Amino acid sequence: MPYQRPVLQIALARAEEPRRFIQVLAGPRQVGKTTIARQLLDAVDLPAHYASADDPAGRDRAWIESQWEIGRIRAREGDAILVLDEVQKVPSWSETVKRLWDEDTATATRLRVFVLGSSPLLLGRGLTESLAGRFEMIRVPHWSYAEMREAFGWSLNRFLHFGGYPGAADLVGDEARWRSYILDSLVETTLSRDILLLTRVDKPALLRQLFQLGCVYSGQILSFTKMLGQLQDAGNTTTLAHYLELLGGAGMLTGLQKFSGTQLRRRGSSPKLLVLNTALMSAIGGRSYQESKEDLEYRGRLIESAVGAHLSGGPGELFYWREGNREVDFVVRDRGTVTAVEVKSGGRSDSLPGMAEFAAKHGPASRLLVGGQGVPIGEFLVTPAAEWLG
């Protein structure tokens, strides 16, 4: 029986409720959204129709209307489900979905609608612009260490190096083939079809260079000025900040802002680069699995990036903090509570000068040490991030 992700249970619960909202499954490429949708349709005893807009030739609004009509036919005798996959690739998709949904609401048509998209940022624009009050979000994150361990029997070291892409799990015995799959089927497809094809990017080469730079420097704080000094294509800090937002929206790379008492200072700070799946570090960097285990400094960066990615999938806002030579690796603010997180690997000191300095400047906060003499790294990564906060 295929592995079933925990997020499937959320989708099932929503599908079995009376028709209330459009259900939106959003997440990066190759994390199992389509599989979840198909498992959902298999598990729910209702008439259903599935259709995907992931076609190089493109789709238009008439395509949505035709698929929706099939869903309405399924719903003639009662409840039915319509699944539209990669819907953000249809121009003006949200306006069309809004009109059709409102028509069904007026006629009491009992069609329950699920839309799937691999770019949460681009999906989100359509949702907030046209579908406010009509949707619920079901976030589908990268696979966690707990999931990769349960589905494939992976060790912590294997997860740190190969990350959380289930489609590539069977290729890890041939590292050259695995790397080609990550770069060609995931990285290039995300850049070219989920970002460059669907949003305005004036400097595509700069976007690609920034992504590669972020993978090389994941876990490190890098000013925009230093970034520009290492990038071949000319740009400015505003452009780089925008491109980091696009890469983050696609589930690839983000730039954490410094925790501060003012929003202005956070926005103006040097970002801490962070890959959202450590497979990207390994694929771009070209190190072998054995090398990643033996190079303690690099393994420490893998660990810190894995911890940061795990926290990014949890509740609240994720930051870093640094003043002078005092630093806290991650700061999570969630519903008025603040948690300072320090990550220690075998190659790093167990002293925590940054924690005390942070508390002195920003008041009491929950403290969490991961690795070293704190929570074991494997235990931290198999436990939902929300359970460590506050």
C-alpha positions as CSV (number, residue, x, y, z in Angstrom):
1,M,0.0,0.0,0.0
2,P,1.5,3.4,-0.9
3,Y,2.6,5.6,2.0
4,Q,0.0,8.0,3.1
5,R,1.1,11.4,4.4
6,P,-0.5,12.8,7.6
7,V,-1.7,15.8,5.6
8,L,-4.0,13.3,3.8
9,Q,-6.1,13.0,6.9
10,I,-6.7,16.8,6.9
11,A,-7.9,16.6,3.3
12,L,-10.1,13.6,4.0
13,A,-11.8,15.5,6.9
14,R,-12.4,18.5,4.7
15,A,-13.8,16.3,1.9
16,E,-16.3,14.7,4.3
17,E,-17.7,18.0,5.6
18,P,-20.6,19.7,4.0
19,R,-19.7,22.0,1.2
20,R,-18.3,25.2,2.7
21,F,-15.1,26.4,1.1
22,I,-12.8,25.7,-1.9
23,Q,-10.0,23.5,-0.5
24,V,-6.5,24.6,-1.7
25,L,-3.6,22.1,-1.5
26,A,-0.4,24.2,-1.9
27,G,3.2,23.2,-1.8
28,P,6.5,22.7,-3.7
29,R,6.9,20.4,-6.7
30,Q,7.3,16.7,-6.0
31,V,6.1,16.6,-2.4
32,G,3.0,14.4,-3.2
33,K,0.1,16.8,-3.8
34,T,-1.3,14.8,-6.8
35,T,-0.8,11.6,-4.9
36,I,-2.7,12.9,-1.9
37,A,-5.5,14.0,-4.2
38,R,-5.7,10.6,-5.8
39,Q,-5.6,8.8,-2.5
40,L,-8.4,11.2,-1.3
41,L,-10.6,10.3,-4.3
42,D,-10.0,6.6,-3.7
43,A,-10.9,6.9,0.0
44,V,-14.0,9.0,-0.4
45,D,-17.1,7.2,-1.7
46,L,-18.3,10.1,-3.9
47,P,-18.5,10.7,-7.7
48,A,-15.4,12.7,-8.7
49,H,-13.5,14.3,-11.5
50,Y,-9.7,15.0,-11.7
51,A,-8.0,17.2,-14.2
52,S,-4.5,18.8,-14.5
53,A,-3.5,22.1,-16.1
54,D,0.2,21.0,-16.1
55,D,0.6,21.0,-19.8
56,P,3.3,22.7,-21.8
57,A,0.7,23.9,-24.3
58,G,-1.0,25.8,-21.5
59,R,-4.7,26.0,-20.6
60,D,-7.2,28.8,-20.6
61,R,-10.4,29.8,-18.7
62,A,-12.5,27.7,-21.0
63,W,-10.6,24.7,-19.9
64,I,-11.6,25.4,-16.2
65,E,-15.2,25.9,-17.3
66,S,-15.3,22.6,-19.2
67,Q,-13.8,20.6,-16.3
68,W,-16.1,22.3,-13.9
69,E,-19.1,21.3,-16.0
70,I,-18.0,17.6,-15.8
71,G,-17.9,18.1,-12.0
72,R,-21.5,19.5,-12.1
73,I,-22.6,16.5,-14.0
74,R,-21.1,14.3,-11.3
75,A,-23.0,16.3,-8.7
76,R,-26.5,16.0,-10.3
77,E,-27.5,13.3,-7.8
78,G,-25.8,14.8,-4.7
79,D,-22.3,15.5,-3.4
80,A,-19.4,15.2,-5.8
81,I,-15.7,16.2,-5.9
82,L,-13.8,18.2,-8.5
83,V,-10.0,18.3,-8.3
84,L,-8.1,20.9,-10.5
85,D,-4.3,20.3,-10.4
86,E,-1.7,23.0,-11.2
87,V,-4.5,25.5,-11.5
88,Q,-2.3,28.6,-11.1
89,K,-1.0,27.9,-14.6
90,V,-4.3,29.0,-16.1
91,P,-4.4,32.8,-16.7
92,S,-7.0,34.6,-14.5
93,W,-7.9,31.2,-12.9
94,S,-9.1,32.7,-9.7
95,E,-11.7,35.0,-11.3
96,T,-13.1,32.0,-13.2
97,V,-13.2,29.8,-10.2
98,K,-14.9,32.5,-8.2
99,R,-17.6,32.9,-10.7
100,L,-18.3,29.2,-11.1
101,W,-18.2,28.6,-7.3
102,D,-20.6,31.5,-6.7
103,E,-23.0,30.1,-9.4
104,D,-23.0,26.7,-7.6
105,T,-23.6,28.4,-4.3
106,A,-26.6,30.2,-5.8
107,T,-28.0,27.0,-7.3
108,A,-27.1,24.8,-4.2
109,T,-25.0,22.6,-6.4
110,R,-23.2,20.2,-4.1
111,L,-19.8,20.2,-5.8
112,R,-16.9,20.2,-3.5
113,V,-13.8,21.7,-5.1
114,F,-10.1,21.0,-4.4
115,V,-7.4,23.0,-6.3
116,L,-3.8,22.1,-6.2
117,G,-0.8,24.3,-7.0
118,S,3.0,24.0,-6.8
119,S,3.7,27.6,-6.3
120,P,2.1,28.9,-3.0
121,L,3.2,32.4,-3.8
122,L,1.5,32.5,-7.2
123,L,-1.6,30.6,-5.9
124,G,-1.8,33.1,-3.0
125,R,-2.1,36.1,-5.3
126,G,-5.2,34.6,-6.9
127,L,-6.7,33.6,-3.6
128,T,-6.3,37.0,-1.9
129,E,-7.3,38.9,-5.0
130,S,-10.5,37.0,-6.0
131,L,-11.3,34.3,-3.5
132,A,-11.2,35.9,-0.2
133,G,-13.6,34.2,2.2
134,R,-14.1,31.3,-0.1
135,F,-11.2,29.0,0.5
136,E,-9.2,27.1,3.1
137,M,-5.5,26.3,2.8
138,I,-4.1,22.9,3.2
139,R,-0.3,23.3,3.2
140,V,1.7,20.4,1.8
141,P,5.3,20.8,2.9
142,H,8.5,19.0,1.9
143,W,8.7,15.5,3.4
144,S,10.1,15.4,6.9
145,Y,12.8,13.1,8.3
146,A,10.0,11.2,10.1
147,E,8.2,10.6,6.8
148,M,11.3,9.6,4.9
149,R,12.3,7.3,7.7
150,E,8.9,5.6,7.8
151,A,8.4,5.4,4.0
152,F,12.0,4.5,3.0
153,G,13.8,3.5,6.2
154,W,16.3,6.4,5.9
155,S,18.9,7.2,8.6
156,L,19.5,10.7,9.8
157,N,22.7,11.0,7.7
158,R,20.9,9.9,4.6
159,F,18.1,12.4,5.2
160,L,20.6,15.3,5.8
161,H,22.3,14.6,2.5
162,F,19.5,13.5,0.2
163,G,16.7,15.6,1.8
164,G,13.0,15.1,1.5
165,Y,12.1,14.4,-2.1
166,P,10.3,11.0,-2.2
167,G,10.4,10.7,-6.0
168,A,14.2,10.7,-5.9
169,A,14.5,8.1,-3.0
170,D,15.0,5.2,-5.3
171,L,17.9,6.9,-7.1
172,V,20.2,7.5,-4.2
173,G,22.3,4.4,-5.0
174,D,23.4,6.1,-8.1
175,E,24.4,9.6,-6.9
176,A,25.1,11.0,-10.3
177,R,21.7,10.0,-11.5
178,W,20.1,11.3,-8.3
179,R,21.8,14.7,-8.7
180,S,20.7,14.9,-12.4
181,Y,17.1,14.2,-11.3
182,I,17.2,16.9,-8.7
183,L,18.7,19.5,-11.0
184,D,16.8,18.7,-14.2
185,S,13.4,17.5,-12.9
186,L,13.0,19.6,-9.8
187,V,15.2,22.7,-9.9
188,E,15.1,23.6,-13.6
189,T,11.4,22.7,-13.8
190,T,10.5,24.9,-10.8
191,L,12.6,27.8,-12.1
192,S,11.5,27.7,-15.7
193,R,7.8,26.7,-15.3
194,D,6.8,27.8,-11.8
195,I,8.6,31.1,-11.6
196,L,10.0,32.4,-14.9
197,L,6.9,31.3,-17.0
198,L,4.3,32.7,-14.5
199,T,5.7,35.9,-13.1
200,R,7.8,38.8,-14.4
201,V,11.5,38.3,-13.9
202,D,13.7,40.9,-15.7
203,K,16.9,39.1,-15.0
204,P,16.5,35.3,-15.3
205,A,20.2,34.7,-15.1
206,L,20.4,36.6,-11.9
207,L,17.6,34.6,-10.3
208,R,19.4,31.3,-11.2
209,Q,22.7,32.6,-9.8
210,L,21.0,33.8,-6.6
211,F,19.5,30.3,-6.1
212,Q,22.9,28.7,-6.6
213,L,24.5,31.1,-4.2
214,G,21.9,30.5,-1.6
215,C,22.5,26.7,-1.8
216,V,26.3,27.2,-1.3
217,Y,25.8,29.6,1.6
218,S,22.7,28.1,3.2
219,G,22.8,28.7,7.0
220,Q,24.9,31.8,6.6
221,I,24.1,35.5,6.9
222,L,25.1,37.3,3.8
223,S,24.5,41.0,3.1
224,F,22.9,42.0,-0.2
225,T,26.1,43.9,-1.0
226,K,28.2,40.8,-0.6
227,M,25.7,38.9,-2.7
228,L,26.0,41.4,-5.5
229,G,29.7,41.2,-5.3
230,Q,29.6,37.4,-6.0
231,L,26.9,37.5,-8.7
232,Q,27.9,38.0,-12.3
233,D,24.7,39.6,-13.5
234,A,24.1,43.2,-12.3
235,G,21.2,43.9,-10.0
236,N,20.3,45.8,-6.9
237,T,19.2,44.9,-3.4
238,T,15.5,45.4,-4.2
239,T,15.7,42.9,-7.1
240,L,17.5,40.3,-4.9
241,A,15.0,40.6,-2.1
242,H,12.2,40.1,-4.7
243,Y,13.9,37.1,-6.2
244,L,14.4,35.6,-2.7
245,E,10.6,36.0,-2.2
246,L,9.9,34.2,-5.4
247,L,12.3,31.3,-4.6
248,G,10.7,31.1,-1.1
249,G,7.2,31.0,-2.6
250,A,8.3,28.1,-4.7
251,G,9.6,26.2,-1.7
252,M,13.3,26.3,-2.6
253,L,15.2,29.0,-0.8
254,T,14.4,31.8,1.6
255,G,16.2,34.7,3.2
256,L,15.4,34.9,6.9
257,Q,15.2,38.4,8.3
258,K,16.9,39.6,11.6
259,F,14.6,39.5,14.6
260,S,14.1,43.1,15.8
261,G,11.7,45.3,17.6
262,T,10.8,47.2,14.5
263,Q,9.5,45.9,11.2
264,L,11.6,48.5,9.4
265,R,14.9,47.1,10.8
266,R,13.9,43.5,10.0
267,R,13.2,44.4,6.3
268,G,16.5,46.2,6.0
269,S,18.7,43.6,7.5
270,S,21.1,41.2,5.8
271,P,19.2,37.9,5.2
272,K,20.2,34.5,6.5
273,L,20.1,32.2,3.5
274,L,18.3,28.9,4.0
275,V,17.4,26.1,1.6
276,L,14.0,24.6,2.4
277,N,15.2,21.1,1.4
278,T,18.8,20.0,2.0
279,A,18.8,17.9,-1.2
280,L,19.3,21.3,-3.0
281,M,22.5,21.9,-1.1
282,S,23.9,18.5,-2.0
283,A,22.8,18.6,-5.6
284,I,24.2,22.1,-6.2
285,G,27.4,21.6,-4.2
286,G,28.2,18.3,-5.8
287,R,29.6,16.6,-2.6
288,S,29.1,12.8,-2.3
289,Y,27.1,11.2,0.5
290,Q,30.4,10.0,2.0
291,E,32.0,13.4,1.8
292,S,29.0,15.0,3.5
293,K,29.4,12.7,6.5
294,E,33.2,13.1,6.8
295,D,33.4,16.9,6.4
296,L,32.3,18.1,9.9
297,E,32.0,21.8,8.9
298,Y,29.8,21.0,5.9
299,R,27.7,18.5,7.9
300,G,27.1,21.2,10.5
301,R,25.7,23.4,7.8
302,L,23.5,20.6,6.6
303,I,22.2,20.1,10.2
304,E,21.5,23.8,10.7
305,S,19.8,24.0,7.3
306,A,17.7,20.9,8.1
307,V,16.7,22.4,11.5
308,G,15.8,25.7,9.9
309,A,13.7,24.1,7.2
310,H,11.9,22.0,9.8
311,L,11.1,25.2,11.8
312,S,10.0,27.0,8.6
313,G,7.3,24.4,8.2
314,G,5.9,25.0,11.7
315,P,3.7,27.7,13.1
316,G,4.8,31.3,13.5
317,E,7.4,33.6,11.9
318,L,11.0,32.4,11.6
319,F,14.0,34.8,12.0
320,Y,17.6,34.8,13.0
321,W,19.3,37.2,15.5
322,R,22.8,38.7,15.6
323,E,24.5,41.7,17.4
324,G,28.2,42.0,16.9
325,N,29.7,38.6,17.4
326,R,26.7,37.3,19.3
327,E,24.2,35.2,17.4
328,V,21.1,33.0,17.8
329,D,20.6,30.6,14.9
330,F,16.8,30.9,14.8
331,V,14.1,32.8,16.5
332,V,10.5,31.8,16.2
333,R,7.6,34.1,17.2
334,D,4.2,32.5,17.4
335,R,1.1,34.1,19.0
336,G,3.0,36.4,21.3
337,T,5.6,33.8,22.4
338,V,9.3,33.9,21.3
339,T,11.6,30.8,21.2
340,A,15.3,31.2,20.6
341,V,16.8,28.1,19.0
342,E,20.5,27.3,18.9
343,V,21.9,24.4,16.8
344,K,25.1,22.6,17.8
345,S,26.8,19.9,15.7
346,G,30.0,17.9,16.4
347,G,32.2,20.7,15.0
348,R,30.7,23.6,17.0
349,S,31.2,24.8,20.6
350,D,28.5,24.1,23.1
351,S,28.8,27.6,24.6
352,L,25.7,29.8,24.2
353,P,26.7,33.4,24.5
354,G,24.1,34.5,22.0
355,M,21.2,33.2,24.1
356,A,22.0,35.4,27.1
357,E,22.6,38.5,25.0
358,F,19.3,38.0,23.1
359,A,17.4,37.7,26.4
360,A,19.1,40.9,27.7
361,K,18.0,42.9,24.6
362,H,14.6,41.4,23.9
363,G,13.3,40.0,27.2
364,P,12.7,36.5,28.4
365,A,12.2,33.9,25.7
366,S,12.0,30.1,25.6
367,R,15.3,28.6,24.9
368,L,15.9,25.4,22.8
369,L,19.3,23.8,22.2
370,V,19.3,21.3,19.3
371,G,22.3,18.9,19.1
372,G,25.3,18.9,21.5
373,Q,24.0,18.5,25.0
374,G,20.5,19.5,24.0
375,V,17.7,17.7,22.2
376,P,19.3,15.1,19.8
377,I,19.1,16.2,16.2
378,G,17.2,13.1,15.1
379,E,14.6,13.5,17.8
380,F,14.1,17.2,17.0
381,L,13.6,16.4,13.3
382,V,11.1,13.6,13.8
383,T,8.9,15.7,16.1
384,P,6.5,18.3,14.7
385,A,8.1,21.8,15.1
386,A,5.0,23.1,17.0
387,E,5.8,20.8,19.9
388,W,9.2,22.5,20.5
389,L,7.9,26.0,20.6
390,G,6.9,28.1,23.6
